[in-house]
Amino acid sequence: MPQSSFSLDLLTAMITPAVLISACGTLIFSTSTRLARVVDRVRELTTAMDNLYAGAEGDFLEERRAEVERQLSMHARRGRLIQWSLTSYYVSLGLFVGSAVAIGLVAFVQVAVWLPSTLGVLGTLALFYASVQLINETRLAVRSVNAEMAFALRLRDLHVARHRDGER
């Protein structure tokens, strides 16, 4: 019976890293999706910029060019934050896997008994850092959307003013 108790204790100890590994996988997937959305938006803005600088005709071209450049700058910052988050999530994932492996090794070899806990704590810190970076990215995304809406309303006001001045 002691052998089955040992096996059960070992499997129980390995559950926490397994749950955290699963959580990291989910966070990596959702963060990768965020990065893909930023990449898609940058491609749209690059096309818009090409059109605006390639002799495009239309209203308020300078304002539009400035807005596209502002948005590209904002998305570059967002991309860096997401990249740091993804890197931290992958580091965290590796540390949690290492923790699970170390739990198994320590159970049989009884050396470096501090290693599983240390790896788990480091993994948790990396997870926390990644989450903080995503909070910053989310705040930046909201600021970007708000600025884009404000620009759209400003364009509307410019059109209304031009139309009003044209009626006089």
Residue frames relative to the residue before (quaternion, step in Angstrom):
aa qw qx qy qz dx dy dz
M 1.0000 0.0000 0.0000 0.0000 0.00 0.00 0.00
P 0.6035 0.5649 -0.3853 0.4101 3.63 1.01 -0.61
Q 0.6193 0.5499 -0.3522 0.4359 3.62 1.04 -0.69
S 0.6711 0.4676 -0.3135 0.4825 3.64 0.92 -0.77
S 0.6129 0.5339 -0.3487 0.4666 3.60 1.07 -0.62
F 0.6312 0.5256 -0.3167 0.4744 3.57 1.03 -0.84
S 0.6683 0.5001 -0.2971 0.4636 3.59 0.89 -0.93
L 0.6546 0.5060 -0.3059 0.4710 3.56 0.98 -0.84
D 0.6466 0.5086 -0.3176 0.4716 3.59 0.95 -0.83
L 0.6475 0.5229 -0.3139 0.4569 3.56 0.98 -0.85
L 0.6774 0.4769 -0.2929 0.4774 3.59 0.88 -0.90
T 0.6261 0.5326 -0.3350 0.4605 3.58 1.01 -0.76
A 0.6601 0.5070 -0.3065 0.4619 3.59 0.94 -0.88
M 0.6965 0.4808 -0.2739 0.4568 3.58 1.07 -0.69
I 0.5051 0.6726 -0.4189 0.3420 3.62 1.22 -0.20
T 0.6415 0.5446 -0.3406 0.4194 3.60 0.88 -0.88
P 0.6797 0.4444 -0.3238 0.4854 3.65 0.76 -0.82
A 0.6208 0.5496 -0.3535 0.4331 3.62 1.02 -0.70
V 0.6464 0.5030 -0.3178 0.4777 3.59 0.99 -0.80
L 0.6728 0.4877 -0.2922 0.4734 3.58 0.96 -0.86
I 0.5925 0.5445 -0.3567 0.4745 3.60 1.12 -0.61
S 0.6527 0.5056 -0.3039 0.4754 3.57 0.95 -0.87
A 0.6463 0.5154 -0.3164 0.4655 3.58 0.96 -0.86
C 0.6388 0.5189 -0.3249 0.4660 3.60 0.97 -0.83
G 0.6365 0.5341 -0.3299 0.4480 3.58 0.96 -0.80
T 0.6552 0.5021 -0.3027 0.4764 3.56 0.97 -0.85
L 0.6710 0.4928 -0.2926 0.4704 3.58 0.94 -0.88
I 0.6198 0.5285 -0.3385 0.4711 3.59 1.05 -0.71
F 0.6531 0.5146 -0.3129 0.4590 3.58 0.93 -0.88
S 0.7089 0.4513 -0.2818 0.4631 3.61 0.76 -0.98
T 0.6536 0.5005 -0.3213 0.4681 3.60 1.02 -0.71
S 0.6113 0.5335 -0.3445 0.4723 3.60 1.07 -0.66
T 0.6194 0.5319 -0.3304 0.4735 3.57 1.08 -0.71
R 0.6296 0.5232 -0.3296 0.4704 3.58 1.01 -0.80
L 0.6512 0.5100 -0.3140 0.4661 3.57 0.94 -0.88
A 0.6389 0.5262 -0.3261 0.4567 3.59 0.96 -0.81
R 0.6424 0.5138 -0.3245 0.4669 3.59 1.02 -0.75
V 0.6316 0.5132 -0.3301 0.4782 3.60 1.02 -0.76
V 0.6447 0.5180 -0.3204 0.4620 3.60 0.94 -0.88
D 0.6468 0.5130 -0.3211 0.4641 3.60 0.93 -0.86
R 0.6677 0.5008 -0.3004 0.4617 3.58 0.94 -0.90
V 0.6323 0.5195 -0.3324 0.4689 3.60 1.00 -0.76
R 0.6348 0.5188 -0.3344 0.4648 3.59 1.00 -0.75
E 0.6381 0.5116 -0.3246 0.4750 3.59 1.01 -0.79
L 0.6789 0.4889 -0.2922 0.4634 3.57 0.92 -0.90
T 0.6188 0.5371 -0.3428 0.4595 3.59 1.06 -0.69
T 0.6397 0.5054 -0.3140 0.4866 3.56 1.01 -0.79
A 0.6441 0.5129 -0.3188 0.4695 3.57 0.96 -0.85
M 0.6556 0.5051 -0.3160 0.4639 3.59 0.95 -0.85
D 0.6168 0.5388 -0.3442 0.4591 3.59 0.97 -0.82
N 0.6782 0.4907 -0.2872 0.4656 3.56 0.91 -0.91
L 0.6751 0.5039 -0.3010 0.4469 3.58 0.96 -0.82
Y 0.7373 0.3910 -0.2292 0.5009 3.60 1.07 -0.64
A 0.6337 0.5377 -0.3326 0.4458 3.60 1.21 -0.17
G 0.7112 -0.4747 0.2677 0.4441 3.56 0.88 0.90
A 0.2541 0.7829 -0.5297 0.2046 3.56 1.10 0.60
E 0.2503 -0.7350 0.6089 0.1621 3.49 -1.19 0.62
G 0.3791 0.7082 -0.5356 0.2605 3.53 -1.05 0.71
D 0.6491 -0.5280 0.3964 0.3778 3.47 -1.35 -0.04
F 0.8813 0.0865 -0.0565 0.4611 3.51 -1.23 0.72
L 0.0823 0.8490 -0.5158 0.0800 3.57 0.94 0.93
E 0.6529 0.5148 -0.3337 0.4442 3.61 0.90 -0.82
E 0.6435 0.5133 -0.3204 0.4689 3.58 0.97 -0.81
R 0.6578 0.5105 -0.3021 0.4640 3.55 0.99 -0.86
R 0.6394 0.5208 -0.3250 0.4629 3.59 0.97 -0.84
A 0.6612 0.5070 -0.3071 0.4598 3.57 0.90 -0.92
E 0.6575 0.5097 -0.3108 0.4596 3.58 0.99 -0.81
V 0.6435 0.5063 -0.3304 0.4695 3.60 0.94 -0.81
E 0.6524 0.5051 -0.3168 0.4678 3.60 0.94 -0.82
R 0.6318 0.5236 -0.3271 0.4687 3.59 1.01 -0.78
Q 0.6732 0.4953 -0.2942 0.4636 3.57 0.93 -0.90
L 0.6341 0.5236 -0.3356 0.4594 3.60 0.99 -0.77
S 0.6386 0.5213 -0.3198 0.4672 3.56 1.00 -0.81
M 0.6567 0.5110 -0.3014 0.4657 3.56 0.95 -0.89
H 0.6810 0.4817 -0.2915 0.4682 3.59 0.93 -0.85
A 0.5861 0.5471 -0.3762 0.4644 3.60 1.12 -0.53
R 0.6527 0.4967 -0.3093 0.4813 3.59 0.97 -0.82
R 0.6401 0.5179 -0.3241 0.4658 3.57 0.98 -0.82
G 0.6430 0.5343 -0.3193 0.4462 3.58 0.95 -0.87
R 0.6514 0.5069 -0.3188 0.4659 3.59 0.97 -0.81
L 0.6491 0.5089 -0.3227 0.4644 3.60 0.94 -0.82
I 0.6563 0.4960 -0.3113 0.4758 3.57 0.95 -0.83
Q 0.6369 0.5242 -0.3360 0.4547 3.59 0.98 -0.80
W 0.6466 0.5012 -0.3211 0.4771 3.61 0.96 -0.81
S 0.6348 0.5269 -0.3272 0.4608 3.57 1.03 -0.78
L 0.6682 0.4994 -0.3038 0.4601 3.57 0.85 -0.95
T 0.6333 0.5233 -0.3315 0.4639 3.57 0.94 -0.85
S 0.6755 0.4885 -0.2931 0.4682 3.58 0.91 -0.90
Y 0.6340 0.5168 -0.3393 0.4645 3.59 1.00 -0.71
Y 0.6596 0.4913 -0.3141 0.4743 3.60 0.98 -0.79
V 0.6186 0.5176 -0.3418 0.4823 3.60 1.03 -0.73
S 0.6461 0.5214 -0.3095 0.4637 3.56 0.94 -0.91
L 0.6349 0.5320 -0.3180 0.4612 3.56 0.95 -0.89
G 0.6731 0.4955 -0.2908 0.4657 3.57 0.89 -0.93
L 0.6549 0.5079 -0.3121 0.4645 3.57 0.99 -0.80
F 0.6584 0.4929 -0.3161 0.4729 3.60 0.99 -0.75
V 0.6173 0.5094 -0.3451 0.4903 3.59 1.05 -0.68
G 0.6472 0.5174 -0.3090 0.4669 3.56 0.98 -0.86
S 0.6288 0.5337 -0.3249 0.4629 3.56 1.06 -0.75
A 0.6554 0.5028 -0.3130 0.4687 3.58 0.95 -0.85
V 0.6499 0.4986 -0.3126 0.4810 3.58 0.96 -0.84
A 0.6604 0.5142 -0.3091 0.4515 3.59 0.94 -0.89
I 0.5939 0.5538 -0.3666 0.4541 3.60 1.06 -0.68
G 0.6747 0.4921 -0.2900 0.4674 3.57 0.92 -0.91
L 0.6734 0.4975 -0.3009 0.4566 3.58 0.93 -0.86
V 0.6584 0.5123 -0.3080 0.4574 3.56 0.92 -0.92
A 0.6171 0.5624 -0.3454 0.4286 3.58 1.05 -0.72
F 0.7560 0.3738 -0.2075 0.4957 3.58 1.06 -0.69
V 0.7728 0.3711 -0.1843 0.4808 3.60 0.96 -0.81
Q 0.2149 -0.8206 0.4970 0.1828 3.60 1.15 -0.56
V 0.5329 0.5457 -0.4653 0.4492 3.57 0.90 0.96
A 0.8295 0.1524 -0.1464 0.5170 3.56 -1.20 0.60
V 0.0699 0.8416 -0.5297 0.0792 3.56 0.83 0.98
W 0.5953 0.5719 -0.3448 0.4469 3.57 1.25 -0.33
L 0.5383 0.6892 -0.3789 0.3026 3.61 1.16 -0.55
P 0.6741 0.4859 -0.3444 0.4369 3.68 0.72 -0.83
S 0.6678 0.4932 -0.3074 0.4651 3.59 0.91 -0.85
T 0.6458 0.5233 -0.3214 0.4536 3.57 0.96 -0.85
L 0.6629 0.4889 -0.3056 0.4777 3.57 0.90 -0.88
G 0.6461 0.5257 -0.3177 0.4531 3.59 0.99 -0.79
V 0.6615 0.4896 -0.3068 0.4781 3.58 0.95 -0.86
L 0.6516 0.5041 -0.3186 0.4689 3.60 0.94 -0.83
G 0.6331 0.5273 -0.3225 0.4660 3.58 1.03 -0.77
T 0.6504 0.5109 -0.3074 0.4706 3.55 1.02 -0.83
L 0.6434 0.5133 -0.3211 0.4685 3.60 1.00 -0.78
A 0.6425 0.5049 -0.3203 0.4792 3.59 1.01 -0.79
L 0.6272 0.5313 -0.3219 0.4698 3.58 1.05 -0.77
F 0.6458 0.5156 -0.3053 0.4732 3.57 1.00 -0.87
Y 0.6513 0.5150 -0.3173 0.4582 3.60 0.89 -0.91
A 0.6502 0.5143 -0.3149 0.4621 3.58 0.93 -0.88
S 0.6532 0.5168 -0.3137 0.4560 3.57 0.97 -0.82
V 0.6300 0.5213 -0.3294 0.4720 3.58 1.03 -0.78
Q 0.6466 0.5147 -0.3203 0.4630 3.59 0.97 -0.82
L 0.6679 0.4853 -0.3082 0.4726 3.60 1.00 -0.75
I 0.5795 0.5431 -0.3803 0.4738 3.58 1.12 -0.53
N 0.6554 0.5016 -0.3056 0.4749 3.59 0.94 -0.89
E 0.6530 0.5109 -0.3148 0.4620 3.58 0.97 -0.82
T 0.6404 0.5223 -0.3226 0.4616 3.57 0.99 -0.80
R 0.6411 0.5141 -0.3214 0.4707 3.57 0.96 -0.82
L 0.6509 0.5062 -0.3056 0.4762 3.56 1.01 -0.84
A 0.6344 0.5297 -0.3277 0.4578 3.59 1.00 -0.80
V 0.6603 0.4939 -0.3105 0.4729 3.59 0.94 -0.84
R 0.6344 0.5163 -0.3289 0.4721 3.59 0.99 -0.80
S 0.6476 0.5255 -0.3159 0.4523 3.57 0.99 -0.83
V 0.6624 0.4933 -0.3038 0.4750 3.57 0.92 -0.88
N 0.6488 0.5132 -0.3174 0.4636 3.58 0.95 -0.84
A 0.6566 0.4962 -0.3114 0.4751 3.59 0.97 -0.80
E 0.6401 0.5189 -0.3262 0.4633 3.58 1.02 -0.76
M 0.6475 0.4963 -0.3196 0.4820 3.60 1.00 -0.76
A 0.6354 0.5215 -0.3285 0.4652 3.58 1.00 -0.80
F 0.6365 0.5186 -0.3263 0.4684 3.58 1.02 -0.76
A 0.6384 0.5197 -0.3308 0.4614 3.59 0.95 -0.83
L 0.6643 0.4858 -0.3040 0.4799 3.58 0.97 -0.81
R 0.6204 0.5280 -0.3398 0.4700 3.60 1.07 -0.68
L 0.6342 0.5136 -0.3310 0.4739 3.60 0.99 -0.77
R 0.6197 0.5361 -0.3381 0.4629 3.55 1.01 -0.82
D 0.6673 0.5017 -0.3010 0.4609 3.58 0.91 -0.91
L 0.6377 0.5172 -0.3265 0.4683 3.59 1.02 -0.75
H 0.6463 0.5058 -0.3143 0.4772 3.59 1.00 -0.79
V 0.6512 0.5100 -0.3131 0.4667 3.57 0.92 -0.87
A 0.6643 0.4989 -0.3085 0.4634 3.58 0.91 -0.89
R 0.6462 0.5101 -0.3202 0.4688 3.58 0.98 -0.83
H 0.6544 0.5063 -0.3099 0.4684 3.58 0.96 -0.88
R 0.6523 0.5127 -0.3056 0.4672 3.59 0.94 -0.87
D 0.6785 0.4777 -0.2905 0.4765 3.61 0.95 -0.88
G 0.6382 0.5334 -0.3230 0.4516 3.58 1.12 -0.61
E 0.6411 0.5295 -0.3262 0.4497 3.61 1.15 -0.51
R 0.6130 0.5871 -0.3495 0.3968 3.57 1.16 -0.44
